[in-house]
């Protein structure tokens, strides 16, 4: 079984077209067709249902695709592990980060990290939806909350909570809520995560939990946009202290209902498995922990 045939199979499955996959892999359609037929012959089963316009995976193809993705990902990790060591950090690391932290917090940290390790290359994926490590070819992801999948390896980067904020302009026009019960009277800015709208906000006080359903006149699948709307005076935002540190320090946003604690928003660095934890990942973890600690220290007096 040839490695290139496995790579071809995955690309054809992703593209839904033999011709498109051949173009991406810079091979002829004839070579691609021969490689796919060779793989099916070795497996003794058809991987695709062919029509004049497209290819569709068979049941066997669907099952085999899962294992192929994992196998190819493991081979890439093994190659990077050989190329990298504590003394010589090199190769490429693919990092997935949330939109707000990625754009407004991490970029200078990552610049310094690459200056420290000039042989290292970074492939950055920015977005709030959870990445598929194998399909999206992600080595490591920075995410809020403990992963539900127990097969993942998660390193805690920092402890944080959400904080309710509004701009001085919004407060001047509409006032501010003095209790949890008043939140539905205000325009609360929503963001979506994996198609789920974050419209129920949870707070804590004296060991008691408060859940409130809030309303909004605008929703976005990018949490950074929700923050920008809040800074522009469009409504209330409920995001982590880590995200809002700069806005709170400069007075662009004002913390509200500070007698309540916000939801946990701990940050984790997540890998698809223990075997994927390379020296680069460990160095990245340590760097993120130190920078997040310093950033949150700037607003610690407000968080307590």
C-alpha positions in Angstrom: 0.0 0.0 0.0 1.5 3.3 -1.1 1.4 6.4 1.2 0.6 8.7 -1.8 -2.5 6.6 -2.5 -3.8 7.2 1.0 -3.2 10.9 0.7 -5.0 10.9 -2.6 -8.0 9.1 -1.1 -8.3 11.7 1.6 -8.1 14.6 -0.8 -10.7 13.0 -3.2 -13.0 12.5 -0.2 -12.6 16.2 0.8 -13.0 17.6 -2.7 -15.7 15.2 -3.9 -13.9 15.2 -7.2 -11.1 13.2 -8.6 -10.1 16.0 -11.0 -10.0 18.7 -8.2 -7.9 16.4 -6.0 -5.5 15.8 -8.8 -5.1 19.5 -9.3 -4.4 20.1 -5.6 -1.8 17.3 -5.5 -0.3 18.4 -8.8 -0.7 15.1 -10.6 -2.7 14.2 -13.7 -6.2 12.8 -13.5 -5.0 9.6 -15.1 -2.4 9.1 -12.3 -5.0 10.0 -9.7 -7.5 7.5 -11.1 -4.9 4.7 -11.2 -3.9 5.4 -7.6 -7.5 5.2 -6.4 -8.1 2.0 -8.3 -4.9 0.5 -6.9 -6.0 1.3 -3.3 -9.4 -0.2 -3.9 -7.9 -3.3 -5.3 -5.6 -3.7 -2.4 -8.5 -3.3 0.1 -10.8 -5.5 -2.0 -13.7 -3.0 -1.8 -15.0 0.1 -3.5 -14.3 3.3 -1.6 -16.5 5.6 -3.8 -19.8 5.5 -5.6 -19.0 7.0 -9.0 -21.3 9.1 -11.1 -20.7 11.4 -14.1 -20.6 14.5 -12.0 -19.2 13.5 -8.6 -17.8 10.8 -6.3 -19.6 9.8 -3.0 -18.0 7.7 -0.3 -19.4 4.2 0.2 -20.0 2.9 3.8 -16.6 1.2 3.7 -15.1 4.4 2.4 -16.6 6.5 5.3 -15.1 4.1 7.8 -11.7 3.9 6.1 -11.5 7.7 5.8 -11.5 8.1 9.6 -8.5 5.7 10.0 -6.7 7.2 7.1 -6.9 10.7 8.5 -5.6 9.5 11.9 -2.8 7.5 10.3 -1.6 10.4 8.1 -1.8 12.8 11.1 0.3 10.4 13.2 2.9 10.1 10.5 3.2 13.9 10.3 3.6 14.1 14.1 6.3 11.4 14.0 8.2 13.3 11.3 8.0 16.5 13.3 9.1 14.7 16.5 12.2 13.6 14.6 12.9 17.1 13.3 12.4 18.8 16.6 14.2 18.6 20.0 14.5 20.8 23.0 17.7 22.3 21.6 16.5 22.7 18.0 12.9 23.6 17.7 11.9 23.4 14.0 9.2 22.2 11.6 5.7 23.5 11.4 3.0 23.8 14.2 -0.6 24.2 13.3 -2.4 26.2 16.1 -6.1 26.9 16.3 -7.2 29.8 18.5 -10.5 31.7 19.4 -11.2 34.8 17.3 -10.9 37.5 20.0 -7.8 36.1 21.8 -6.2 35.2 18.5 -6.5 38.6 16.9 -6.2 40.9 19.9 -4.0 39.1 22.4 -1.9 36.3 21.0 -0.4 37.9 17.9 2.5 39.7 19.6 3.2 36.7 21.9 3.4 34.4 18.9 5.7 36.9 17.1 8.1 36.8 20.1 7.8 33.0 20.2 8.9 32.7 16.5 11.7 35.1 17.0 13.0 32.9 19.9 12.7 29.8 17.6 13.6 31.0 14.1 13.5 27.5 12.6 9.9 27.1 13.6 7.0 27.8 11.2 3.4 28.6 12.4 0.1 27.9 10.7 -2.6 29.8 12.5 -6.3 29.0 12.4 -8.6 31.7 13.9 -12.2 30.9 14.7 -14.5 30.1 17.6 -15.9 26.8 16.4 -14.2 23.7 17.6 -11.6 22.4 15.1 -11.5 18.8 13.9 -7.9 17.9 14.6 -7.6 15.3 11.9 -9.8 16.9 9.2 -8.4 20.4 9.7 -4.8 19.2 10.3 -4.6 20.9 13.6 -1.7 20.0 16.0 -2.9 22.0 19.0 -5.9 24.2 19.9 -6.4 26.9 22.5 -10.0 26.6 23.8 -12.1 27.8 26.8 -13.3 25.0 29.1 -12.3 21.4 29.7 -12.7 19.3 26.6 -15.6 16.7 26.8 -13.6 14.2 24.8 -11.5 12.2 27.3 -9.1 11.1 24.6 -7.8 14.6 24.2 -4.9 15.9 26.3 -5.6 19.3 27.9 -3.1 21.6 29.6 -4.6 24.3 31.7 -3.2 27.7 30.7 -5.1 30.0 33.1 -8.1 30.4 35.3 -10.5 33.1 34.3 -14.2 34.0 34.4 -16.6 35.9 32.3 -17.4 39.5 33.1 -20.4 41.6 32.2 -19.4 44.9 30.6 -20.8 47.9 28.7 -19.2 51.0 27.2 -19.6 54.4 29.0 -21.6 55.6 25.9 -24.1 52.7 26.3 -24.5 53.4 30.1 -25.0 57.1 29.4 -27.8 56.4 27.0 -29.6 53.4 28.6 -28.3 53.1 32.1 -26.9 50.0 33.7 -28.5 46.9 35.3 -28.5 47.0 39.1 -29.6 43.3 39.4 -29.6 40.1 37.4 -33.4 40.5 37.0 -32.9 43.7 35.0 -30.6 42.1 32.4 -33.5 41.2 30.0 -34.3 44.9 29.8 -31.0 45.6 28.1 -29.6 44.7 24.7 -27.2 41.9 25.2 -24.8 41.1 22.4 -24.7 37.4 21.3 -22.1 35.2 19.8 -22.6 31.6 18.5 -20.4 28.6 19.1 -20.9 25.6 16.9 -24.3 27.0 15.8 -25.4 27.4 19.4 -26.3 31.0 20.4 -24.9 32.0 23.8 -28.2 33.6 25.0 -28.4 32.2 28.6 -26.0 33.9 30.9 -25.0 32.3 34.2 -23.7 34.1 37.3 -22.8 33.0 40.9 -23.2 34.7 44.2 -22.9 33.3 47.7 -22.8 29.7 46.4 -26.0 30.2 44.5 -26.3 30.0 40.7 -28.4 32.5 38.7 -29.4 31.8 35.1 -31.0 34.5 33.0 -32.3 34.3 29.4 -31.3 37.6 27.7 -32.2 39.2 24.3 -30.2 40.8 21.6 -30.7 42.8 18.4 -27.5 41.3 16.9 -25.7 38.0 16.9 -22.4 36.9 15.3 -20.5 33.7 15.0 -17.3 35.6 15.8 -16.9 36.6 19.5 -14.5 39.4 18.6 -17.3 41.1 16.8 -19.5 41.0 19.9 -16.7 42.7 21.9 -16.3 45.4 19.2 -20.1 46.0 19.2 -19.9 46.5 23.0 -17.0 49.0 22.7 -19.1 50.9 20.0 -21.9 51.2 22.6 -24.3 48.7 21.0 -25.1 46.7 24.1 -23.8 44.5 26.9 -21.2 41.8 26.4 -20.4 38.8 28.6 -16.8 37.6 27.9 -13.8 36.5 29.7 -11.5 38.8 31.7 -8.7 37.7 29.5 -10.5 38.9 26.4 -11.5 42.2 27.9 -8.4 43.2 29.9 -7.3 46.0 27.5 -10.8 47.4 27.1 -11.4 47.5 30.8 -8.0 49.0 31.6 -8.5 51.8 29.1 -12.0 52.6 30.1 -13.6 51.5 26.8 -15.6 49.0 28.7 -16.9 49.2 32.3 -17.5 46.0 34.5 -21.2 45.7 35.6 -22.9 43.7 38.4 -19.5 43.2 40.1 -21.1 41.7 43.1 -21.7 38.5 41.1 -19.1 36.1 39.8 -19.2 35.2 36.1 -19.1 31.8 34.5 -15.8 29.9 34.5 -13.8 30.6 31.3 -10.6 28.7 32.0 -8.3 28.5 29.0 -6.8 25.1 27.9 -4.2 24.1 25.3 -5.6 20.9 23.8 -3.8 18.1 21.8 -5.5 15.2 20.0 -3.5 12.6 22.1 -0.5 12.1 24.3 1.6 11.1 21.4 1.0 14.5 19.8 2.6 16.4 22.7 5.9 17.5 21.2 8.6 19.7 22.6 7.2 22.6 20.6 3.8 22.1 22.3 5.3 22.1 25.7 7.3 25.3 25.0 4.1 26.9 23.6 2.2 25.9 26.7 4.8 27.5 29.0 4.9 30.7 27.0 1.1 31.0 27.1 0.9 30.3 30.8 3.4 33.1 31.6 1.8 35.7 29.3 -1.8 35.0 30.5 -0.6 35.2 34.1 0.9 38.6 33.5 -2.2 39.8 31.6 -4.7 38.8 34.2 -2.5 40.3 37.0 -3.3 43.7 35.5 -7.0 43.4 36.4 -6.7 41.1 39.4 -7.8 43.8 41.8 -11.0 44.2 39.8 -11.7 40.4 39.6 -11.6 39.8 43.3 
